Every structure is written in structure tokens, then in C-alpha cells.
């Protein structure tokens, strides 16, 4: 068993609302959110006031409180933290949904989470209403319990602002002290990269624990003059966790980007003199393959927090040099200390406090911490989810009897530095004639080629050889190379000269307009496998 090098701390058993916006914050006039689209801002005291007004309105006018599930379906905006914290104060569980969901994805989440009230952006209301009608909601119920997540009403749906009760008695936040801190507060849905998405039940104690652990593990030096750019989607646990941590512990301005584009990202850094941001590896690749630093002044940026997917060391070094010596950190169960950001940039770091781990091979045996032997990472700690909503089978499959969560990440551990490095995902391993081929290192190598913008590697099954073959889907840097068989062959040959025999791209190289990914940057390999199956006329590994 691997133990965190940091001393355990006492974690309060309280609600997310009381931990982040306690009563003494009601007079705090620090600006904590700025809307990049219009420069409107929100202070801590305003956020607390509006959240409590919304909570009172939800209870009084909608009878929404403990035991209810409220869906928030909207892109990032200044309204989002009010909706989230207001629902938390009301005591309801928040189900967070991707506003880009199609019919099947949104329908699955609405049905699975059994929501009783919905905040939806106007762009999402028509689809939401269609689904609700199909599951039996009446017209009057839909009109009353689907509310616009903007300042303006939409058709028959009032704005959330109509629920901000101005009465002198605004009520108090729901109490979740003691054992009730283990009640479910948030249900984020897994990306569904390998199948139907599952609702991850995160308790008040889980979230408060992770914030305390992040604050206790000093992997980065925050400054009072910091300005944080927040553009990762708040419906994703990485974006939400980063935002709540900054709000509760650092209390520095967070600039909210409505949606990501490289130009908007860079323009916001220049305009607001942003110093810190959290990103995902595909964005680093976008920066590296562009001349964005010539179009905008990015000199204020000093730190990027990186997480969600495995990271190539060459990519980190290249971007750091390009932008002038950035530091990088990786939150979640591990954080990378500052002293290792230059020498071990692709490592996820050391276990945060109150956390233990195991690295387990396919036979269930612990692997040595020799920085070479890999195994599945199992973690145990107060931040680990309660389980999957309505899926006791999936919960039992992913949790051990003694409380370890099987992450599905393949990692190595260096017992000397006590650092972990995630090298790939178990479900993404390619089996070639008995050899295991991990896609992530291959993808990093392919993307190091200056002719390549992005890449993904999957296994395609070959009936004749009765084995999987590694295949690369590549986004060329230059449009002239799309559907260029000669260029694809050159990329395949270039890779063959740099990897072991079993890792060669025997399944071929194909060009593609864009790599399908989740908002957190995880490759949706099931989409590529479906494409490969259709292309080959055979069933790829689904």
C-alpha cells in the first residue's frame, strides 16, 4: 500500500454551501467572478445573497429541497455559480448536464437522475421540453418547473431571477453537518467513452474533502494579485472542482469564458492580465501548433494546471518554452509539487493528504514502485465518490470491499520521489498478439510531428491474424494532406522507426477532420471504433 507523504488533516463534516460561503462572507466585497462577454462581475457577498434568495424561492414557490434533484443545463456564465450554490443552499442534489448533449444523451440523464426541476439555457429548452413530454410531464408542469438559466424569460418559461425572493426573511442554508454530510450533493455523469454514461454520486463531504486536500497540498504558490481564467465547463467535475477551490480558498477574480476557442482564450488572458488557468492537454497542443503568442500578449500567464488525460512530457516542455517558463500542476487524487514541474512534467504528482493507493497488476498483485512497472491505480480517501447512481452493479465492480476505488488508470510509481505517472487507461489497451500497446504514448509521439495537429490511436480487429492492430486517426496540420495516402504512409513509416515492433501502426493511418472528444479532452474512442467497423465492414472492438 502507498501512503500519502502529507500528514492527515481533519476535514469538517458540513455542506458545500456552508464551507464555501459561510455567514461571515456576507460582507465580503471581493470580486470573484467576471463575465468575459460583458465585464459584469459578482462579489462573494453578492453570490451568497443571490444564492440564499434563490434557495428561498425554490423552497417557497417550487417546493424544492432535500431529496429533490435539480438539473442545471447551461454553458458557463455568471449565472452558473448562483444556480449551483442556490440549489445547494436549498438542500437539493444538483445534476449537472452538458449543454451540447443530443437527444439520446440528455434523455438518458433526465430519466436516470429523475430530476424534478430544471434550469436550462434557452438554446436547450425545446429539446428538454420534448424529452419531458415523452416521459409524461404535463404542459403545466413543464412550464412551471423548467426555468430559463438566463436573466431573461423564454417563451412560457420564467427567468431564474423570478425565483430570487426579496422578502426580508430569506431563510438559511440547509444543514448537512455530521453524518448528513455524506448525503449526495452533486451528480456528474461520466463521459461514457466506452458505453452509457453513469451518474457519479459526489457527497458534500467528498467535495469539501477535496478542497481541503488541495489547499493542504501546496503544489503551487498562489498570489493575492492572481487572476484566474476559468473556461473548463462547470458541469464537469474538473472545471467545477477547480472553480470551487479557487472560490473558497484563494478568493481571487475568476474570468468566466462562455465557450472555448484559442483566440478567445488568448484574448481574455491579454485583456484581464490572467496569471493562472486550468487546461487540458489538447489545448496545450493547440497552443504549440499555433502562433497565438504573436497575436496576443500572454506574458502575464505564469501557471497552467493540467489534468483529465495523460500528458506527453515533450508537449509540456515545448509549450513551457514557447510561453516562457510556465509551471504546471495536476489536481485530483495527486498534485505535482513545484520543484518537480520542470523535471517530471508528465507526472500527476504525489498523493494528497488523507489518501492511500495501490498499483495492481492483472493478477491482483501489487507492483513494485520502481518507476517502470505499471498497474491499475486504486485509491482510497474521503474524496472518493459514494458510488454510481442506480448502478449498484457498476459500483461493486469499481469498488473493493475495503474501500479502494479502481480508477481504470494505468500508472507507474517512483518510490524515491513518491510521484505517480498515469500512462493510459485499462479499457483503451490494444492487445496485439499477446503484447499490450498503450495508445497514449503513441498519440504523444504522433503529435510531436510538426505535420500533425491531433491524433488518436485505437485497436481494430483483424480476422486473418486473429488479433487487434493499432490504427491512428490523424488531423493533418495542412489541409492538403487530408485523404493523402502517401502522406499517411509516411507518418506510419516515421512511427515505425521510433517504436517497438508490436507498437507499429499495422492498422494503418487515417486522416480525420477532428478527433471526437469529451469536453474534458478525453478521446471518444467508441466513435472511432464505430467508424473503423463501418470502414472495414467488420466489428471493431466496441
C-alpha positions as CSV (number, residue, x, y, z in Angstrom):
1,X,0.0,0.0,0.0
2,X,1.2,3.5,-0.9
3,X,0.6,6.2,1.7
4,X,0.5,10.0,1.1
5,X,3.6,11.8,2.2
6,X,1.5,14.5,3.7
7,X,0.1,14.4,7.2
8,X,-3.6,13.6,7.5
9,X,-5.8,16.6,8.3
10,X,-9.2,16.9,10.0
11,X,-12.0,17.6,7.4
12,X,-15.1,19.3,8.5
13,X,-18.4,17.5,8.1
14,X,-20.5,20.3,6.7
15,X,-22.3,21.3,3.5
16,X,-20.6,22.6,0.4
17,X,-22.5,25.9,0.8
18,X,-21.6,26.5,4.4
19,X,-17.9,25.6,3.7
20,X,-17.6,27.9,0.7
21,X,-19.9,30.7,1.7
22,X,-20.2,30.8,5.5
23,X,-22.1,33.6,7.2
24,X,-19.0,35.8,7.8
25,X,-18.7,36.1,4.0
26,X,-21.9,38.1,3.8
27,X,-20.0,41.4,3.9
28,X,-17.1,40.3,1.7
29,X,-17.0,42.6,-1.4
30,X,-14.1,40.9,-3.2
31,X,-14.9,40.3,-6.8
32,X,-14.7,36.6,-7.5
33,X,-16.4,36.2,-11.0
34,X,-16.1,38.3,-14.1
35,X,-18.2,37.6,-17.3
36,X,-15.8,37.9,-20.2
37,X,-18.7,38.6,-22.6
38,X,-19.8,41.8,-20.9
39,X,-17.4,42.6,-18.0
40,X,-20.2,42.1,-15.4
41,X,-18.9,40.9,-12.1
42,X,-20.0,39.2,-8.9
43,X,-18.6,39.6,-5.4
44,X,-18.6,37.0,-2.7
45,X,-21.3,38.8,-0.7
46,X,-23.5,39.1,-3.8
47,X,-23.1,35.4,-4.6
48,X,-24.1,34.5,-1.1
49,X,-27.1,36.8,-1.1
50,X,-28.4,35.8,-4.5
51,X,-27.8,32.1,-3.7
52,X,-29.9,32.3,-0.5
53,X,-32.6,34.3,-2.3
54,X,-32.8,31.5,-4.9
55,X,-32.8,28.8,-2.3
56,X,-35.7,30.5,-0.5
57,X,-37.6,30.9,-3.8
58,X,-37.0,27.2,-4.7
59,X,-38.4,26.1,-1.3
60,X,-41.3,28.6,-1.1
61,X,-42.6,28.6,-4.7
62,X,-41.4,25.3,-6.1
63,X,-41.3,23.1,-3.0
64,X,-37.7,22.1,-4.0
65,X,-35.5,21.0,-1.2
66,X,-33.8,17.9,0.4
67,X,-34.4,14.8,-1.5
68,X,-35.0,16.6,-4.8
69,X,-32.7,16.5,-7.9
70,X,-32.3,19.7,-9.9
71,X,-30.8,19.7,-13.4
72,X,-28.6,22.5,-14.5
73,X,-28.2,22.6,-18.3
74,X,-26.3,25.7,-19.4
75,X,-22.9,26.9,-20.6
76,X,-20.5,28.8,-18.3
77,X,-21.9,32.2,-17.3
78,X,-22.1,34.5,-14.3
79,X,-25.5,32.9,-13.5
80,X,-24.0,29.3,-13.2
81,X,-22.4,29.8,-9.7
82,X,-25.7,31.3,-8.4
83,X,-27.8,28.4,-9.7
84,X,-25.3,25.9,-8.3
85,X,-24.9,27.5,-4.9
86,X,-28.5,28.4,-4.6
87,X,-29.6,24.8,-5.2
88,X,-27.0,23.6,-2.7
89,X,-28.4,26.1,-0.1
90,X,-31.9,24.7,-0.8
91,X,-30.6,21.3,0.1
92,X,-31.3,19.6,-3.3
93,X,-28.9,17.5,-5.2
94,X,-27.5,19.1,-8.4
95,X,-27.4,17.0,-11.6
96,X,-25.0,18.8,-14.0
97,X,-25.5,18.2,-17.7
98,X,-23.6,19.1,-20.9
99,X,-25.5,21.8,-22.9
100,X,-24.1,20.2,-26.1
101,X,-25.9,16.9,-25.4
102,X,-28.1,15.5,-28.1
103,X,-31.5,13.8,-27.6
104,X,-30.2,10.4,-26.5
105,X,-27.6,11.7,-24.1
106,X,-29.9,14.3,-22.4
107,X,-32.8,11.9,-22.3
108,X,-30.7,9.3,-20.6
109,X,-29.6,11.8,-17.9
110,X,-33.0,13.2,-17.2
111,X,-34.5,9.8,-16.9
112,X,-31.7,8.2,-14.9
113,X,-31.4,11.1,-12.4
114,X,-35.2,11.5,-12.0
115,X,-34.9,15.3,-11.8
116,X,-37.9,17.3,-10.5
117,X,-36.8,20.8,-11.5
118,X,-34.6,22.1,-14.4
119,X,-32.6,25.3,-15.0
120,X,-32.0,25.3,-18.8
121,X,-30.4,27.8,-21.2
122,X,-32.9,28.9,-23.9
123,X,-30.9,27.1,-26.5
124,X,-31.7,23.8,-24.6
125,X,-35.3,24.3,-23.6
126,X,-37.0,23.0,-26.7
127,X,-35.1,19.7,-26.6
128,X,-35.6,19.5,-22.8
129,X,-39.4,20.0,-23.2
130,X,-39.6,17.3,-25.9
131,X,-38.0,14.8,-23.6
132,X,-40.1,15.8,-20.6
133,X,-43.3,15.4,-22.6
134,X,-42.2,11.9,-23.7
135,X,-41.7,10.8,-20.1
136,X,-45.1,12.1,-19.0
137,X,-44.7,15.6,-17.7
138,X,-47.8,17.8,-18.3
139,X,-47.6,21.1,-20.2
140,X,-48.3,23.0,-16.9
141,X,-45.6,21.1,-15.0
142,X,-43.1,21.7,-17.8
143,X,-44.0,25.4,-17.8
144,X,-43.6,25.8,-14.1
145,X,-40.6,23.5,-13.4
146,X,-38.4,24.4,-16.4
147,X,-36.8,27.8,-15.8
148,X,-34.6,29.9,-18.0
149,X,-31.0,29.9,-16.8
150,X,-30.5,33.5,-18.0
151,X,-31.7,36.9,-16.9
152,X,-34.5,36.9,-19.5
153,X,-37.6,34.7,-19.7
154,X,-38.0,32.4,-22.7
155,X,-41.5,32.0,-24.1
156,X,-43.6,30.5,-21.3
157,X,-40.6,29.8,-19.1
158,X,-39.7,32.5,-16.5
159,X,-36.1,33.5,-15.7
160,X,-34.4,32.2,-12.7
161,X,-34.4,35.8,-11.5
162,X,-38.1,35.4,-10.8
163,X,-37.2,33.0,-8.0
164,X,-34.9,35.4,-6.2
165,X,-37.1,36.2,-3.3
166,X,-36.6,39.7,-1.9
167,X,-38.5,39.1,1.3
168,X,-36.8,40.2,4.5
169,X,-36.7,36.6,5.6
170,X,-34.6,34.8,3.1
171,X,-34.2,31.6,5.1
172,X,-31.0,29.8,5.9
173,X,-29.0,27.2,4.0
174,X,-29.9,23.6,4.6
175,X,-27.8,21.9,7.2
176,X,-25.6,19.0,6.3
177,X,-23.5,18.8,9.4
178,X,-22.4,15.5,10.9
179,X,-23.3,12.3,9.1
180,X,-25.7,14.1,6.7
181,X,-22.5,15.5,5.1
182,X,-22.4,12.1,3.4
183,X,-25.6,12.9,1.5
184,X,-25.2,13.2,-2.3
185,X,-24.8,16.8,-3.3
186,X,-23.7,16.5,-7.0
187,X,-24.3,14.0,-9.7
188,X,-22.0,14.5,-12.7
189,X,-22.3,12.0,-15.5
190,X,-19.2,10.1,-16.6
191,X,-18.1,10.8,-20.2
192,X,-19.4,7.5,-21.5
193,X,-16.2,6.9,-23.6
194,X,-16.9,3.2,-23.5
195,X,-20.6,2.9,-23.1
196,X,-23.7,4.6,-21.5
197,X,-22.7,7.3,-19.1
198,X,-23.2,6.8,-15.3
199,X,-24.1,9.2,-12.7
200,X,-21.3,9.7,-10.2
201,X,-22.6,10.4,-6.8
202,X,-20.5,13.1,-5.1
203,X,-21.3,13.9,-1.5
204,X,-20.9,17.2,0.4
205,X,-18.0,15.5,2.4
206,X,-16.4,14.3,-0.9
207,X,-16.2,17.8,-2.3
208,X,-15.2,19.6,1.0
209,X,-12.5,16.9,1.4
210,X,-11.0,17.5,-2.0
211,X,-10.9,21.3,-1.5
212,X,-9.2,20.8,1.9
213,X,-6.8,18.3,0.4
214,X,-5.9,20.7,-2.5
215,X,-5.3,23.5,-0.1
216,X,-3.2,21.4,2.3
217,X,-1.0,20.0,-0.5
218,X,0.9,23.1,-1.5
219,X,1.8,22.3,-5.1
220,X,1.6,25.8,-6.3
221,X,2.3,29.3,-4.9
222,X,-0.9,31.4,-5.2
223,X,-0.7,35.2,-5.0
224,X,-3.2,37.8,-3.9
225,X,-2.8,39.5,-7.3
226,X,-3.7,36.4,-9.3
227,X,-6.4,36.4,-11.9
228,X,-7.8,33.0,-12.9
229,X,-9.2,32.2,-16.3
230,X,-12.0,29.6,-16.0
231,X,-13.2,28.1,-19.2
232,X,-13.4,24.4,-18.5
233,X,-17.1,23.5,-18.3
234,X,-18.6,23.9,-14.9
235,X,-20.8,20.8,-15.5
236,X,-17.6,18.7,-15.5
237,X,-16.1,17.8,-12.1
238,X,-12.7,19.1,-13.1
239,X,-14.0,22.5,-14.0
240,X,-16.4,22.6,-11.1
241,X,-13.7,21.5,-8.6
242,X,-11.2,24.0,-9.8
243,X,-13.7,26.8,-9.6
244,X,-15.0,25.9,-6.1
245,X,-11.4,25.5,-4.8
246,X,-10.5,29.0,-6.1
247,X,-13.7,30.5,-4.7
248,X,-13.3,29.0,-1.3
249,X,-9.5,29.2,-0.7
250,X,-8.0,31.9,-2.9
251,X,-10.8,34.4,-3.4
252,X,-9.2,35.9,-6.4
253,X,-11.1,37.0,-9.6
254,X,-12.1,34.2,-11.9
255,X,-12.8,35.3,-15.5
256,X,-15.6,33.0,-17.0
257,X,-15.3,32.2,-20.6
258,X,-18.7,31.4,-22.2
259,X,-17.1,28.8,-24.5
260,X,-13.6,27.9,-25.6
261,X,-11.7,29.0,-28.7
262,X,-8.0,29.5,-28.8
263,X,-8.4,33.2,-29.8
264,X,-11.0,33.9,-27.1
265,X,-8.7,32.1,-24.6
266,X,-5.7,34.3,-25.5
267,X,-7.7,37.5,-25.8
268,X,-9.0,37.0,-22.3
269,X,-5.5,36.5,-21.0
270,X,-4.4,39.7,-22.6
271,X,-7.4,41.8,-21.6
272,X,-7.6,40.7,-17.9
273,X,-3.9,40.0,-17.4
274,X,-4.7,36.5,-16.4
275,X,-1.9,34.7,-14.4
276,X,-3.4,31.2,-13.8
277,X,-5.6,28.9,-15.7
278,X,-6.6,25.2,-15.7
279,X,-6.4,23.5,-19.1
280,X,-6.5,20.0,-20.7
281,X,-3.7,18.5,-22.9
282,X,-5.5,19.2,-26.3
283,X,-5.4,22.9,-25.6
284,X,-1.6,22.7,-25.0
285,X,-1.3,21.1,-28.4
286,X,-3.4,23.9,-29.9
287,X,-1.1,26.4,-28.4
288,X,2.0,24.6,-29.6
289,X,0.8,24.2,-33.2
290,X,-0.3,27.9,-33.5
291,X,1.4,31.3,-33.4
292,X,-1.1,32.6,-30.8
293,X,1.6,34.2,-28.7
294,X,2.4,36.5,-31.6
295,X,-1.2,37.7,-31.9
296,X,-1.8,38.3,-28.2
297,X,0.2,39.4,-25.1
298,X,0.3,36.3,-22.9
299,X,3.2,37.5,-20.8
300,X,1.1,37.7,-17.6
301,X,0.4,33.9,-17.6
302,X,2.7,32.1,-15.1
303,X,0.9,28.9,-14.3
304,X,-1.3,26.3,-16.0
305,X,-3.0,23.5,-14.1
306,X,-3.3,20.4,-16.2
307,X,-5.5,17.3,-15.7
308,X,-8.1,15.0,-17.1
309,X,-5.9,12.9,-19.6
310,X,-2.4,11.6,-19.8
311,X,0.2,14.1,-20.8
312,X,3.2,13.8,-23.0
313,X,6.4,15.2,-21.5
314,X,7.7,16.7,-24.8
315,X,4.4,18.6,-25.2
316,X,4.8,20.2,-21.7
317,X,8.4,21.2,-22.3
318,X,7.6,22.6,-25.7
319,X,4.7,24.7,-24.5
320,X,6.6,25.9,-21.5
321,X,9.4,27.1,-23.6
322,X,7.1,28.7,-26.1
323,X,5.2,30.7,-23.4
324,X,8.2,31.5,-21.3
325,X,8.8,29.0,-18.4
326,X,5.3,28.1,-17.1
327,X,4.8,25.8,-14.2
328,X,2.2,23.0,-14.3
329,X,0.2,21.2,-11.7
330,X,-2.2,18.2,-11.8
331,X,-5.0,18.2,-9.3
332,X,-7.4,15.2,-8.4
333,X,-6.0,12.5,-6.1
334,X,-2.5,13.7,-6.8
335,X,-0.8,17.0,-7.1
336,X,2.6,17.8,-8.5
337,X,5.0,19.8,-6.3
338,X,6.5,22.9,-7.9
339,X,10.0,21.5,-7.5
340,X,9.2,18.7,-9.9
341,X,7.3,20.7,-12.6
342,X,10.5,21.0,-14.7
343,X,12.0,17.6,-14.2
344,X,8.8,15.5,-14.1
345,X,6.2,17.5,-16.0
346,X,4.2,14.5,-17.3
347,X,3.7,13.0,-13.8
348,X,0.5,13.6,-11.9
349,X,2.3,14.1,-8.6
350,X,2.1,12.8,-5.1
351,X,-1.0,11.6,-3.3
352,X,-2.8,14.3,-1.5
353,X,-3.3,14.0,2.3
354,X,-5.7,11.5,3.8
355,X,-5.2,9.3,0.8
356,X,-3.8,5.8,0.2
357,X,-3.3,3.9,-3.1
358,X,-2.3,0.6,-4.6
359,X,-0.9,-0.2,-8.0
360,X,-2.3,-3.6,-9.0
361,X,-1.4,-5.9,-11.9
362,X,-3.8,-8.1,-13.9
363,X,-3.4,-10.9,-11.3
364,X,-4.4,-8.6,-8.4
365,X,-0.8,-8.3,-7.1
366,X,0.8,-5.1,-6.1
367,X,3.6,-3.9,-8.4
368,X,6.9,-2.5,-7.3
369,X,7.5,1.2,-7.2
370,X,10.5,1.1,-9.5
371,X,9.2,3.8,-11.9
372,X,9.0,1.1,-14.6
373,X,6.4,-1.5,-13.5
374,X,2.8,-0.4,-14.3
375,X,-0.5,-1.4,-12.8
376,X,-4.0,-0.2,-12.3
377,X,-4.2,2.7,-9.8
378,X,-6.6,2.1,-6.9
379,X,-7.2,5.0,-4.5
380,X,-8.9,5.3,-1.1
381,X,-9.8,8.5,0.7
382,X,-12.6,10.9,1.7
383,X,-12.8,12.4,-1.8
384,X,-13.8,9.1,-3.4
385,X,-17.3,9.1,-4.7
386,X,-20.2,7.4,-2.9
387,X,-21.0,5.3,-6.0
388,X,-22.8,5.3,-9.3
389,X,-26.5,6.4,-9.3
390,X,-28.9,3.5,-9.8
391,X,-25.9,1.2,-10.7
392,X,-25.0,-1.0,-7.7
393,X,-23.5,-3.4,-10.1
394,X,-21.1,-0.9,-11.5
395,X,-20.3,0.4,-8.0
396,X,-19.5,-3.1,-6.8
397,X,-17.3,-3.6,-9.9
398,X,-15.3,-0.5,-9.3
399,X,-15.0,-0.5,-5.5
400,X,-13.2,-3.1,-3.4
401,X,-14.7,-4.4,-0.1
402,X,-12.1,-2.4,1.8
403,X,-12.9,0.9,0.1
404,X,-10.5,1.3,-2.8
405,X,-11.8,2.8,-6.0
406,X,-10.4,1.1,-9.1
407,X,-9.7,4.2,-11.3
408,X,-9.0,2.3,-14.6
409,X,-5.9,4.4,-15.0
410,X,-2.6,2.5,-15.7
411,X,0.2,4.1,-13.8
412,X,3.7,3.8,-12.6
413,X,5.1,4.8,-9.2
414,X,8.6,6.1,-8.2
415,X,9.2,5.2,-4.6
416,X,12.2,7.6,-4.5
417,X,10.3,10.8,-5.4
418,X,6.9,9.4,-4.4
419,X,5.4,10.5,-7.7
420,X,2.8,8.8,-9.9
421,X,2.6,8.9,-13.6
422,X,-0.6,7.9,-15.5
423,X,0.4,6.3,-18.8
424,X,-3.0,5.2,-20.1
425,X,-6.5,3.7,-19.5
426,X,-7.1,0.0,-19.0
427,X,-10.1,-0.1,-21.3
428,X,-8.0,1.5,-24.0
429,X,-5.2,-1.0,-24.1
430,X,-4.7,-2.7,-27.5
431,X,-3.8,-6.4,-27.5
432,X,-1.5,-7.2,-30.4
433,X,-0.5,-10.9,-30.5
434,X,-0.2,-11.1,-26.7
435,X,1.6,-7.7,-26.4
436,X,-0.1,-4.7,-24.8
437,X,0.0,-1.5,-26.7
438,X,-0.9,1.7,-24.8
439,X,-2.4,4.4,-27.1
440,X,-1.4,7.5,-25.1
441,X,2.4,7.3,-25.7
442,X,1.8,6.6,-29.4
443,X,-0.5,9.6,-29.6
444,X,2.0,11.8,-27.9
445,X,4.7,10.6,-30.4
446,X,2.5,11.2,-33.4
447,X,1.6,14.7,-32.2
448,X,5.2,15.6,-31.8
449,X,5.4,15.5,-35.6
450,X,5.1,19.1,-36.9
451,X,2.9,17.9,-39.7
452,X,0.2,16.6,-37.3
453,X,-2.4,18.8,-35.4
454,X,-4.0,16.0,-33.4
455,X,-4.2,12.2,-33.2
456,X,-5.9,9.2,-31.6
457,X,-5.0,5.5,-31.7
458,X,-7.4,2.6,-31.4
459,X,-7.2,-1.2,-31.9
460,X,-9.0,-2.6,-35.0
461,X,-9.6,-6.4,-35.1
462,X,-8.1,-8.3,-38.0
463,X,-9.8,-11.7,-38.6
464,X,-7.0,-13.1,-40.6
465,X,-4.4,-12.6,-37.9
466,X,-7.0,-13.0,-35.1
467,X,-5.6,-10.0,-33.2
468,X,-6.0,-6.3,-32.8
469,X,-3.9,-3.9,-34.9
470,X,-3.0,-0.4,-33.7
471,X,-4.6,2.2,-36.0
472,X,-4.0,6.0,-35.9
473,X,-6.6,8.7,-36.8
474,X,-4.8,11.9,-37.5
475,X,-5.7,15.5,-38.1
476,X,-3.1,16.9,-40.5
477,X,-1.6,20.3,-39.9
478,X,-2.1,21.2,-43.6
479,X,-5.4,20.7,-45.4
480,X,-3.5,19.3,-48.5
481,X,-2.7,16.2,-46.6
482,X,-6.3,15.1,-45.9
483,X,-7.1,11.8,-47.6
484,X,-3.5,11.7,-48.8
485,X,-2.5,8.0,-48.8
486,X,1.2,8.8,-49.4
487,X,1.4,11.2,-46.5
488,X,-0.4,8.7,-44.2
489,X,2.1,6.1,-45.3
490,X,5.0,8.5,-44.4
491,X,3.5,9.0,-40.9
492,X,3.2,5.3,-40.4
493,X,6.8,4.7,-41.5
494,X,8.1,7.6,-39.3
495,X,6.3,6.0,-36.3
496,X,7.7,2.5,-37.2
497,X,11.2,3.9,-36.9
498,X,10.6,5.1,-33.4
499,X,8.7,2.4,-31.6
500,X,8.9,-1.3,-30.7
501,X,7.8,-3.8,-33.2
502,X,4.5,-4.6,-31.6
503,X,3.6,-0.9,-31.4
504,X,3.8,-0.2,-35.2
505,X,0.6,1.2,-36.8
506,X,-0.2,-2.1,-38.6
507,X,-3.9,-1.0,-38.7
508,X,-2.9,2.0,-40.8
509,X,-3.1,5.7,-40.6
510,X,-6.3,7.5,-41.5
511,X,-6.9,11.3,-41.7
512,X,-9.9,12.8,-40.0
513,X,-11.3,16.4,-39.6
514,X,-11.3,16.3,-35.8
515,X,-10.7,13.8,-33.1
516,X,-14.0,13.2,-31.2
517,X,-13.5,14.1,-27.5
518,X,-15.4,14.9,-24.3
519,X,-15.3,18.5,-23.0
520,X,-12.6,17.3,-20.6
521,X,-10.4,16.3,-23.5
522,X,-10.8,12.5,-23.3
523,X,-10.9,10.8,-26.7
524,X,-14.2,9.2,-27.5
525,X,-12.7,6.0,-28.9
526,X,-16.0,4.3,-29.2
527,X,-16.8,6.8,-32.0
528,X,-13.6,5.9,-33.8
529,X,-14.2,2.2,-33.3
530,X,-17.6,2.5,-34.8
531,X,-16.1,4.4,-37.8
532,X,-13.5,1.7,-38.1
533,X,-16.1,-1.1,-38.0
534,X,-18.1,0.7,-40.8
535,X,-15.0,1.3,-42.8
536,X,-13.7,-2.3,-42.5
537,X,-17.1,-4.0,-42.8
538,X,-16.2,-5.9,-39.7
539,X,-17.0,-5.4,-36.0
540,X,-14.2,-3.5,-34.3
541,X,-13.7,-3.8,-30.5
542,X,-16.7,-1.9,-29.1
